């Protein structure tokens, strides 16, 4: 029978670092229906929420 081998603690705890934000980055507008945790996607002529379907024209 093969034994299950566990990963060393150092490998299990290692996490990837977030990519740095580009220069001039502004966080998007949040969805008025869903709340502060959901951002609106920026399109050429509108902003839209992928979760609830809300959109507004620019």
PQR file with spaces between the fields and no chain letter, atoms N, CA, C, O and H, PARSE charges and radii, in Angstrom:
ATOM       1  N    UNK     1       0.821   -1.177    0.000 -0.4000 1.5000
ATOM       2  CA   UNK     1       0.000    0.000    0.000 -0.0000 2.0000
ATOM       3  C    UNK     1       0.868    1.244    0.000  0.5500 1.7000
ATOM       4  O    UNK     1       1.903    1.309    0.663 -0.5500 1.4000
ATOM       5  N    UNK     2       0.420    2.222   -0.758 -0.4000 1.5000
ATOM       6  CA   UNK     2       1.166    3.476   -0.843 -0.0000 2.0000
ATOM       7  C    UNK     2       0.712    4.424    0.265  0.5500 1.7000
ATOM       8  O    UNK     2      -0.478    4.573    0.546 -0.5500 1.4000
ATOM       9  H    UNK     2      -0.421    2.170   -1.296  0.4000 1.0000
ATOM      10  N    UNK     3       1.695    5.049    0.872 -0.4000 1.5000
ATOM      11  CA   UNK     3       1.377    6.006    1.924 -0.0000 2.0000
ATOM      12  C    UNK     3       1.104    7.373    1.315  0.5500 1.7000
ATOM      13  O    UNK     3       1.732    7.758    0.328 -0.5500 1.4000
ATOM      14  H    UNK     3       2.661    4.929    0.644  0.4000 1.0000
ATOM      15  N    UNK     4       0.171    8.101    1.902 -0.4000 1.5000
ATOM      16  CA   UNK     4      -0.092    9.469    1.462 -0.0000 2.0000
ATOM      17  C    UNK     4       0.974   10.373    2.052  0.5500 1.7000
ATOM      18  O    UNK     4       1.148   10.437    3.269 -0.5500 1.4000
ATOM      19  H    UNK     4      -0.339    7.789    2.703  0.4000 1.0000
ATOM      20  N    UNK     5       1.683   11.069    1.178 -0.4000 1.5000
ATOM      21  CA   UNK     5       2.729   11.972    1.640 -0.0000 2.0000
ATOM      22  C    UNK     5       2.170   13.386    1.686  0.5500 1.7000
ATOM      23  O    UNK     5       1.495   13.829    0.758 -0.5500 1.4000
ATOM      24  H    UNK     5       1.541   11.017    0.189  0.4000 1.0000
ATOM      25  N    UNK     6       2.458   14.087    2.774 -0.4000 1.5000
ATOM      26  CA   UNK     6       1.985   15.456    2.928 -0.0000 2.0000
ATOM      27  C    UNK     6       3.064   16.414    2.453  0.5500 1.7000
ATOM      28  O    UNK     6       4.253   16.101    2.510 -0.5500 1.4000
ATOM      29  H    UNK     6       3.007   13.727    3.528  0.4000 1.0000
ATOM      30  N    UNK     7       2.641   17.591    1.979 -0.4000 1.5000
ATOM      31  CA   UNK     7       3.586   18.609    1.558 -0.0000 2.0000
ATOM      32  C    UNK     7       4.234   19.228    2.789  0.5500 1.7000
ATOM      33  O    UNK     7       3.593   19.338    3.835 -0.5500 1.4000
ATOM      34  H    UNK     7       1.675   17.845    1.933  0.4000 1.0000
ATOM      35  N    UNK     8       5.483   19.629    2.681 -0.4000 1.5000
ATOM      36  CA   UNK     8       6.114   20.321    3.804 -0.0000 2.0000
ATOM      37  C    UNK     8       5.358   21.616    4.117  0.5500 1.7000
ATOM      38  O    UNK     8       4.739   22.209    3.234 -0.5500 1.4000
ATOM      39  H    UNK     8       6.004   19.539    1.832  0.4000 1.0000
ATOM      40  N    UNK     9       5.412   22.041    5.355 -0.4000 1.5000
ATOM      41  CA   UNK     9       4.676   23.218    5.808 -0.0000 2.0000
ATOM      42  C    UNK     9       5.067   24.473    5.032  0.5500 1.7000
ATOM      43  O    UNK     9       4.221   25.334    4.797 -0.5500 1.4000
ATOM      44  H    UNK     9       5.915   21.560    6.073  0.4000 1.0000
ATOM      45  N    UNK    10       6.323   24.592    4.633 -0.4000 1.5000
ATOM      46  CA   UNK    10       6.778   25.782    3.908 -0.0000 2.0000
ATOM      47  C    UNK    10       6.099   25.880    2.542  0.5500 1.7000
ATOM      48  O    UNK    10       5.749   26.978    2.109 -0.5500 1.4000
ATOM      49  H    UNK    10       7.011   23.892    4.824  0.4000 1.0000
ATOM      50  N    UNK    11       5.911   24.769    1.870 -0.4000 1.5000
ATOM      51  CA   UNK    11       5.259   24.776    0.557 -0.0000 2.0000
ATOM      52  C    UNK    11       3.768   25.045    0.701  0.5500 1.7000
ATOM      53  O    UNK    11       3.200   25.764   -0.120 -0.5500 1.4000
ATOM      54  H    UNK    11       6.195   23.877    2.222  0.4000 1.0000
ATOM      55  N    UNK    12       3.133   24.502    1.697 -0.4000 1.5000
ATOM      56  CA   UNK    12       1.697   24.665    1.881 -0.0000 2.0000
ATOM      57  C    UNK    12       1.351   26.105    2.241  0.5500 1.7000
ATOM      58  O    UNK    12       0.288   26.599    1.865 -0.5500 1.4000
ATOM      59  H    UNK    12       3.595   23.918    2.364  0.4000 1.0000
ATOM      60  N    UNK    13       2.238   26.781    2.964 -0.4000 1.5000
ATOM      61  CA   UNK    13       1.958   28.141    3.413 -0.0000 2.0000
ATOM      62  C    UNK    13       2.329   29.191    2.360  0.5500 1.7000
ATOM      63  O    UNK    13       1.900   30.340    2.465 -0.5500 1.4000
ATOM      64  H    UNK    13       3.102   26.380    3.270  0.4000 1.0000
ATOM      65  N    UNK    14       3.115   28.818    1.352 -0.4000 1.5000
ATOM      66  CA   UNK    14       3.542   29.785    0.348 -0.0000 2.0000
ATOM      67  C    UNK    14       2.352   30.211   -0.505  0.5500 1.7000
ATOM      68  O    UNK    14       1.584   29.381   -0.992 -0.5500 1.4000
ATOM      69  H    UNK    14       3.464   27.884    1.266  0.4000 1.0000
ATOM      70  N    UNK    15       2.217   31.538   -0.674 -0.4000 1.5000
ATOM      71  CA   UNK    15       1.133   32.090   -1.488 -0.0000 2.0000
ATOM      72  C    UNK    15       1.731   32.999   -2.544  0.5500 1.7000
ATOM      73  O    UNK    15       2.829   33.533   -2.385 -0.5500 1.4000
ATOM      74  H    UNK    15       2.840   32.212   -0.278  0.4000 1.0000
ATOM      75  N    UNK    16       0.982   33.163   -3.631 -0.4000 1.5000
ATOM      76  CA   UNK    16       1.433   34.068   -4.678 -0.0000 2.0000
ATOM      77  C    UNK    16       1.157   35.502   -4.251  0.5500 1.7000
ATOM      78  O    UNK    16       0.159   35.788   -3.588 -0.5500 1.4000
ATOM      79  H    UNK    16       0.090   32.729   -3.760  0.4000 1.0000
ATOM      80  N    UNK    17       2.052   36.393   -4.638 -0.4000 1.5000
ATOM      81  CA   UNK    17       1.855   37.806   -4.354 -0.0000 2.0000
ATOM      82  C    UNK    17       0.982   38.399   -5.455  0.5500 1.7000
ATOM      83  O    UNK    17       1.061   37.975   -6.608 -0.5500 1.4000
ATOM      84  H    UNK    17       2.863   36.161   -5.176  0.4000 1.0000
ATOM      85  N    UNK    18       0.159   39.368   -5.107 -0.4000 1.5000
ATOM      86  CA   UNK    18      -0.694   40.034   -6.080 -0.0000 2.0000
ATOM      87  C    UNK    18       0.164   40.872   -7.024  0.5500 1.7000
ATOM      88  O    UNK    18       1.182   41.436   -6.623 -0.5500 1.4000
ATOM      89  H    UNK    18       0.095   39.712   -4.171  0.4000 1.0000
ATOM      90  N    UNK    19      -0.264   40.942   -8.279 -0.4000 1.5000
ATOM      91  CA   UNK    19       0.464   41.736   -9.258 -0.0000 2.0000
ATOM      92  C    UNK    19       0.329   43.215   -8.905  0.5500 1.7000
ATOM      93  O    UNK    19      -0.721   43.643   -8.426 -0.5500 1.4000
ATOM      94  H    UNK    19      -1.091   40.484   -8.605  0.4000 1.0000
ATOM      95  N    UNK    20       1.371   43.990   -9.137 -0.4000 1.5000
ATOM      96  CA   UNK    20       1.275   45.418   -8.817 -0.0000 2.0000
ATOM      97  C    UNK    20       0.277   46.116   -9.738  0.5500 1.7000
ATOM      98  O    UNK    20       0.129   45.746  -10.902 -0.5500 1.4000
ATOM      99  H    UNK    20       2.224   43.642   -9.527  0.4000 1.0000
ATOM     100  N    UNK    21      -0.400   47.122   -9.205 -0.4000 1.5000
ATOM     101  CA   UNK    21      -1.390   47.867   -9.979 -0.0000 2.0000
ATOM     102  C    UNK    21      -0.664   48.755  -10.991  0.5500 1.7000
ATOM     103  O    UNK    21       0.389   49.311  -10.676 -0.5500 1.4000
ATOM     104  H    UNK    21      -0.279   47.422   -8.259  0.4000 1.0000
ATOM     105  N    UNK    22      -1.209   48.896  -12.198 -0.4000 1.5000
ATOM     106  CA   UNK    22      -0.564   49.776  -13.182 -0.0000 2.0000
ATOM     107  C    UNK    22      -0.645   51.240  -12.769  0.5500 1.7000
ATOM     108  O    UNK    22      -1.514   51.628  -11.988 -0.5500 1.4000
ATOM     109  H    UNK    22      -2.064   48.445  -12.454  0.4000 1.0000
ATOM     110  N    UNK    23       0.252   52.034  -13.289 -0.4000 1.5000
ATOM     111  CA   UNK    23       0.299   53.455  -12.961 -0.0000 2.0000
ATOM     112  C    UNK    23      -0.991   54.119  -13.439  0.5500 1.7000
ATOM     113  O    UNK    23      -1.425   53.883  -14.567 -0.5500 1.4000
ATOM     114  H    UNK    23       0.958   51.719  -13.924  0.4000 1.0000
ATOM     115  N    UNK    24      -1.593   54.931  -12.613 -0.4000 1.5000
ATOM     116  CA   UNK    24      -2.822   55.610  -12.973 -0.0000 2.0000
ATOM     117  C    UNK    24      -4.069   54.771  -12.751  0.5500 1.7000
ATOM     118  O    UNK    24      -5.142   55.145  -13.227 -0.5500 1.4000
ATOM     119  H    UNK    24      -1.240   55.123  -11.697  0.4000 1.0000
ATOM     120  N    UNK    25      -3.968   53.648  -12.044 -0.4000 1.5000
ATOM     121  CA   UNK    25      -5.109   52.770  -11.795 -0.0000 2.0000
ATOM     122  C    UNK    25      -6.102   53.418  -10.841  0.5500 1.7000
ATOM     123  O    UNK    25      -5.715   53.940   -9.796 -0.5500 1.4000
ATOM     124  H    UNK    25      -3.097   53.344  -11.657  0.4000 1.0000
ATOM     125  N    UNK    26      -7.389   53.386  -11.202 -0.4000 1.5000
ATOM     126  CA   UNK    26      -8.454   53.849  -10.316 -0.0000 2.0000
ATOM     127  C    UNK    26      -9.425   52.696  -10.124  0.5500 1.7000
ATOM     128  O    UNK    26      -9.823   52.071  -11.106 -0.5500 1.4000
ATOM     129  H    UNK    26      -7.703   52.962  -12.051  0.4000 1.0000
ATOM     130  N    UNK    27      -9.816   52.396   -8.902 -0.4000 1.5000
ATOM     131  CA   UNK    27     -10.790   51.326   -8.706 -0.0000 2.0000
ATOM     132  C    UNK    27     -12.127   51.733   -9.314  0.5500 1.7000
ATOM     133  O    UNK    27     -12.503   52.904   -9.276 -0.5500 1.4000
ATOM     134  H    UNK    27      -9.492   52.904   -8.104  0.4000 1.0000
ATOM     135  N    UNK    28     -12.846   50.754   -9.878 -0.4000 1.5000
ATOM     136  CA   UNK    28     -14.110   51.043  -10.545 -0.0000 2.0000
ATOM     137  C    UNK    28     -15.227   51.378   -9.589  0.5500 1.7000
ATOM     138  O    UNK    28     -15.086   51.248   -8.373 -0.5500 1.4000
ATOM     139  H    UNK    28     -12.540   49.802   -9.909  0.4000 1.0000
ATOM     140  N    UNK    29     -16.335   51.808  -10.148 -0.4000 1.5000
ATOM     141  CA   UNK    29     -17.515   52.154   -9.373 -0.0000 2.0000
ATOM     142  C    UNK    29     -18.185   50.868   -8.894  0.5500 1.7000
ATOM     143  O    UNK    29     -18.209   49.873   -9.618 -0.5500 1.4000
ATOM     144  H    UNK    29     -16.450   51.913  -11.136  0.4000 1.0000
ATOM     145  N    UNK    30     -18.724   50.885   -7.685 -0.4000 1.5000
ATOM     146  CA   UNK    30     -19.385   49.690   -7.163 -0.0000 2.0000
ATOM     147  C    UNK    30     -20.844   49.656   -7.597  0.5500 1.7000
ATOM     148  O    UNK    30     -21.432   50.696   -7.895 -0.5500 1.4000
ATOM     149  H    UNK    30     -18.705   51.693   -7.097  0.4000 1.0000
ATOM     150  N    UNK    31     -21.426   48.470   -7.632 -0.4000 1.5000
ATOM     151  CA   UNK    31     -22.806   48.260   -8.063 -0.0000 2.0000
ATOM     152  C    UNK    31     -23.767   48.753   -6.973  0.5500 1.7000
ATOM     153  O    UNK    31     -23.615   48.370   -5.813 -0.5500 1.4000
ATOM     154  H    UNK    31     -20.949   47.625   -7.390  0.4000 1.0000
ATOM     155  N    UNK    32     -24.746   49.589   -7.317 -0.4000 1.5000
ATOM     156  CA   UNK    32     -25.685   50.070   -6.303 -0.0000 2.0000
ATOM     157  C    UNK    32     -26.632   48.990   -5.792  0.5500 1.7000
ATOM     158  O    UNK    32     -27.129   49.096   -4.671 -0.5500 1.4000
ATOM     159  H    UNK    32     -24.869   49.901   -8.259  0.4000 1.0000
ATOM     160  N    UNK    33     -26.889   47.968   -6.578 -0.4000 1.5000
ATOM     161  CA   UNK    33     -27.770   46.875   -6.141 -0.0000 2.0000
ATOM     162  C    UNK    33     -27.038   45.854   -5.276  0.5500 1.7000
ATOM     163  O    UNK    33     -27.536   45.447   -4.226 -0.5500 1.4000
ATOM     164  H    UNK    33     -26.486   47.883   -7.489  0.4000 1.0000
ATOM     165  N    UNK    34     -25.852   45.443   -5.723 -0.4000 1.5000
ATOM     166  CA   UNK    34     -25.120   44.358   -5.051 -0.0000 2.0000
ATOM     167  C    UNK    34     -24.330   44.823   -3.837  0.5500 1.7000
ATOM     168  O    UNK    34     -24.125   44.048   -2.902 -0.5500 1.4000
ATOM     169  H    UNK    34     -25.447   45.774   -6.576  0.4000 1.0000
ATOM     170  N    UNK    35     -23.888   46.060   -3.836 -0.4000 1.5000
ATOM     171  CA   UNK    35     -23.139   46.570   -2.695 -0.0000 2.0000
ATOM     172  C    UNK    35     -21.692   46.869   -3.021  0.5500 1.7000
ATOM     173  O    UNK    35     -21.271   46.823   -4.177 -0.5500 1.4000
ATOM     174  H    UNK    35     -24.054   46.689   -4.595  0.4000 1.0000
ATOM     175  N    UNK    36     -20.943   47.176   -1.981 -0.4000 1.5000
ATOM     176  CA   UNK    36     -19.575   47.664   -2.138 -0.0000 2.0000
ATOM     177  C    UNK    36     -18.595   46.612   -2.648  0.5500 1.7000
ATOM     178  O    UNK    36     -17.555   46.976   -3.196 -0.5500 1.4000
ATOM     179  H    UNK    36     -21.285   47.214   -1.042  0.4000 1.0000
ATOM     180  N    UNK    37     -18.882   45.339   -2.490 -0.4000 1.5000
ATOM     181  CA   UNK    37     -17.937   44.298   -2.897 -0.0000 2.0000
ATOM     182  C    UNK    37     -17.955   43.962   -4.374  0.5500 1.7000
ATOM     183  O    UNK    37     -17.076   43.241   -4.846 -0.5500 1.4000
ATOM     184  H    UNK    37     -19.726   45.043   -2.045  0.4000 1.0000
ATOM     185  N    UNK    38     -18.936   44.464   -5.122 -0.4000 1.5000
ATOM     186  CA   UNK    38     -19.082   44.131   -6.544 -0.0000 2.0000
ATOM     187  C    UNK    38     -18.851   45.385   -7.377  0.5500 1.7000
ATOM     188  O    UNK    38     -19.524   46.398   -7.187 -0.5500 1.4000
ATOM     189  H    UNK    38     -19.650   45.050   -4.738  0.4000 1.0000
ATOM     190  N    UNK    39     -17.899   45.312   -8.300 -0.4000 1.5000
ATOM     191  CA   UNK    39     -17.558   46.451   -9.141 -0.0000 2.0000
ATOM     192  C    UNK    39     -18.255   46.351  -10.492  0.5500 1.7000
ATOM     193  O    UNK    39     -18.551   45.259  -10.977 -0.5500 1.4000
ATOM     194  H    UNK    39     -17.352   44.489   -8.454  0.4000 1.0000
ATOM     195  N    UNK    40     -18.514   47.519  -11.092 -0.4000 1.5000
ATOM     196  CA   UNK    40     -19.108   47.573  -12.420 -0.0000 2.0000
ATOM     197  C    UNK    40     -18.006   47.479  -13.471  0.5500 1.7000
ATOM     198  O    UNK    40     -16.956   48.107  -13.335 -0.5500 1.4000
ATOM     199  H    UNK    40     -18.274   48.406  -10.698  0.4000 1.0000
ATOM     200  N    UNK    41     -18.252   46.691  -14.522 -0.4000 1.5000
ATOM     201  CA   UNK    41     -17.298   46.563  -15.614 -0.0000 2.0000
ATOM     202  C    UNK    41     -17.363   47.809  -16.482  0.5500 1.7000
ATOM     203  O    UNK    41     -18.448   48.318  -16.760 -0.5500 1.4000
ATOM     204  H    UNK    41     -19.105   46.182  -14.632  0.4000 1.0000
ATOM     205  N    UNK    42     -16.216   48.298  -16.908 -0.4000 1.5000
ATOM     206  CA   UNK    42     -16.139   49.496  -17.740 -0.0000 2.0000
ATOM     207  C    UNK    42     -16.147   49.099  -19.212  0.5500 1.7000
ATOM     208  O    UNK    42     -15.240   48.410  -19.680 -0.5500 1.4000
ATOM     209  H    UNK    42     -15.334   47.884  -16.682  0.4000 1.0000
ATOM     210  N    UNK    43     -17.166   49.533  -19.933 -0.4000 1.5000
ATOM     211  CA   UNK    43     -17.243   49.345  -21.374 -0.0000 2.0000
ATOM     212  C    UNK    43     -17.127   50.713  -22.035  0.5500 1.7000
ATOM     213  O    UNK    43     -17.094   51.739  -21.355 -0.5500 1.4000
ATOM     214  H    UNK    43     -17.903   50.093  -19.553  0.4000 1.0000
ATOM     215  N    UNK    44     -17.067   50.723  -23.363 -0.4000 1.5000
ATOM     216  CA   UNK    44     -16.892   51.976  -24.084 -0.0000 2.0000
ATOM     217  C    UNK    44     -18.050   52.946  -23.848  0.5500 1.7000
ATOM     218  O    UNK    44     -17.829   54.143  -23.662 -0.5500 1.4000
ATOM     219  H    UNK    44     -17.094   49.890  -23.915  0.4000 1.0000
ATOM     220  N    UNK    45     -19.275   52.438  -23.854 -0.4000 1.5000
ATOM     221  CA   UNK    45     -20.447   53.303  -23.755 -0.0000 2.0000
ATOM     222  C    UNK    45     -21.307   53.061  -22.516  0.5500 1.7000
ATOM     223  O    UNK    45     -22.347   53.702  -22.362 -0.5500 1.4000
ATOM     224  H    UNK    45     -19.454   51.466  -24.005  0.4000 1.0000
ATOM     225  N    UNK    46     -20.898   52.158  -21.637 -0.4000 1.5000
ATOM     226  CA   UNK    46     -21.715   51.831  -20.470 -0.0000 2.0000
ATOM     227  C    UNK    46     -20.874   51.194  -19.370  0.5500 1.7000
ATOM     228  O    UNK    46     -19.729   50.805  -19.602 -0.5500 1.4000
ATOM     229  H    UNK    46     -20.054   51.638  -21.762  0.4000 1.0000
ATOM     230  N    UNK    47     -21.445   51.090  -18.172 -0.4000 1.5000
ATOM     231  CA   UNK    47     -20.885   50.323  -17.058 -0.0000 2.0000
ATOM     232  C    UNK    47     -21.893   49.237  -16.742  0.5500 1.7000
ATOM     233  O    UNK    47     -23.095   49.505  -16.731 -0.5500 1.4000
ATOM     234  H    UNK    47     -22.374   51.407  -17.983  0.4000 1.0000
ATOM     235  N    UNK    48     -21.436   48.005  -16.481 -0.4000 1.5000
ATOM     236  CA   UNK    48     -22.383   46.928  -16.218 -0.0000 2.0000
ATOM     237  C    UNK    48     -21.910   46.012  -15.099  0.5500 1.7000
ATOM     238  O    UNK    48     -20.712   45.852  -14.864 -0.5500 1.4000
ATOM     239  H    UNK    48     -20.460   47.787  -16.490  0.4000 1.0000
ATOM     240  N    UNK    49     -22.887   45.410  -14.410 -0.4000 1.5000
ATOM     241  CA   UNK    49     -22.609   44.460  -13.337 -0.0000 2.0000
ATOM     242  C    UNK    49     -22.798   43.056  -13.883  0.5500 1.7000
ATOM     243  O    UNK    49     -23.847   42.750  -14.450 -0.5500 1.4000
ATOM     244  H    UNK    49     -23.860   45.540  -14.601  0.4000 1.0000
ATOM     245  N    UNK    50     -21.814   42.210  -13.723 -0.4000 1.5000
ATOM     246  CA   UNK    50     -21.906   40.837  -14.199 -0.0000 2.0000
ATOM     247  C    UNK    50     -22.714   39.943  -13.286  0.5500 1.7000
ATOM     248  O    UNK    50     -23.127   38.855  -13.687 -0.5500 1.4000
ATOM     249  H    UNK    50     -20.962   42.458  -13.262  0.4000 1.0000
ATOM     250  N    UNK    51     -22.944   40.384  -12.067 -0.4000 1.5000
ATOM     251  CA   UNK    51     -23.663   39.564  -11.101 -0.0000 2.0000
ATOM     252  C    UNK    51     -25.174   39.712  -11.229  0.5500 1.7000
ATOM     253  O    UNK    51     -25.891   38.716  -11.318 -0.5500 1.4000
ATOM     254  H    UNK    51     -22.608   41.268  -11.741  0.4000 1.0000
ATOM     255  N    UNK    52     -25.668   40.969  -11.237 -0.4000 1.5000
ATOM     256  CA   UNK    52     -27.117   41.182  -11.239 -0.0000 2.0000
ATOM     257  C    UNK    52     -27.657   41.711  -12.564  0.5500 1.7000
ATOM     258  O    UNK    52     -28.871   41.721  -12.766 -0.5500 1.4000
ATOM     259  H    UNK    52     -25.086   41.779  -11.164  0.4000 1.0000
ATOM     260  N    UNK    53     -26.775   42.156  -13.483 -0.4000 1.5000
ATOM     261  CA   UNK    53     -27.223   42.646  -14.775 -0.0000 2.0000
ATOM     262  C    UNK    53     -27.488   44.145  -14.833  0.5500 1.7000
ATOM     263  O    UNK    53     -27.891   44.658  -15.877 -0.5500 1.4000
ATOM     264  H    UNK    53     -25.788   42.148  -13.319  0.4000 1.0000
ATOM     265  N    UNK    54     -27.271   44.849  -13.736 -0.4000 1.5000
ATOM     266  CA   UNK    54     -27.470   46.307  -13.713 -0.0000 2.0000
ATOM     267  C    UNK    54     -26.512   46.972  -14.690  0.5500 1.7000
ATOM     268  O    UNK    54     -25.354   46.565  -14.793 -0.5500 1.4000
ATOM     269  H    UNK    54     -26.944   44.432  -12.888  0.4000 1.0000
ATOM     270  N    UNK    55     -26.983   48.001  -15.419 -0.4000 1.5000
ATOM     271  CA   UNK    55     -26.081   48.770  -16.267 -0.0000 2.0000
ATOM     272  C    UNK    55     -26.502   50.237  -16.265  0.5500 1.7000
ATOM     273  O    UNK    55     -27.652   50.578  -15.988 -0.5500 1.4000
ATOM     274  H    UNK    55     -27.923   48.331  -15.335  0.4000 1.0000
ATOM     275  N    UNK    56     -25.538   51.083  -16.581 -0.4000 1.5000
ATOM     276  CA   UNK    56     -25.799   52.511  -16.710 -0.0000 2.0000
ATOM     277  C    UNK    56     -24.986   53.041  -17.871  0.5500 1.7000
ATOM     278  O    UNK    56     -23.865   52.593  -18.113 -0.5500 1.4000
ATOM     279  H    UNK    56     -24.604   50.805  -16.806  0.4000 1.0000
ATOM     280  N    UNK    57     -25.556   53.998  -18.591 -0.4000 1.5000
ATOM     281  CA   UNK    57     -24.868   54.613  -19.722 -0.0000 2.0000
ATOM     282  C    UNK    57     -23.890   55.654  -19.213  0.5500 1.7000
ATOM     283  O    UNK    57     -24.115   56.290  -18.183 -0.5500 1.4000
ATOM     284  H    UNK    57     -26.466   54.362  -18.395  0.4000 1.0000
ATOM     285  N    UNK    58     -22.801   55.819  -19.949 -0.4000 1.5000
ATOM     286  CA   UNK    58     -21.800   56.835  -19.585 -0.0000 2.0000
ATOM     287  C    UNK    58     -22.235   58.187  -20.077  0.5500 1.7000
ATOM     288  O    UNK    58     -21.530   59.175  -19.871 -0.5500 1.4000
ATOM     289  H    UNK    58     -22.618   55.303  -20.785  0.4000 1.0000
